Amino acid sequence: MPKPAKKKLTSIQLTTDTRDRLYKLKFRKTYDEFLSELCDLYEESQEEE
């Protein structure tokens, strides 16, 4: 059975206060999924301007 491709991951340093605020917002998503959606929303808002 072939091994699944590994994602290249990085680390982002956050203060504990910011991490706790993000945790409350992301619900049952991973941080990667949540931040990707946030980037998408930002890009969409920039296109509208």
Summary of the structure (lengths in Angstrom):
residues: 49
radius of gyration: 14.6
end to end distance: 48.8
largest distance: 48.8
contacts: 64
relative contact order: 0.08
helix: 59%
strand: 0%
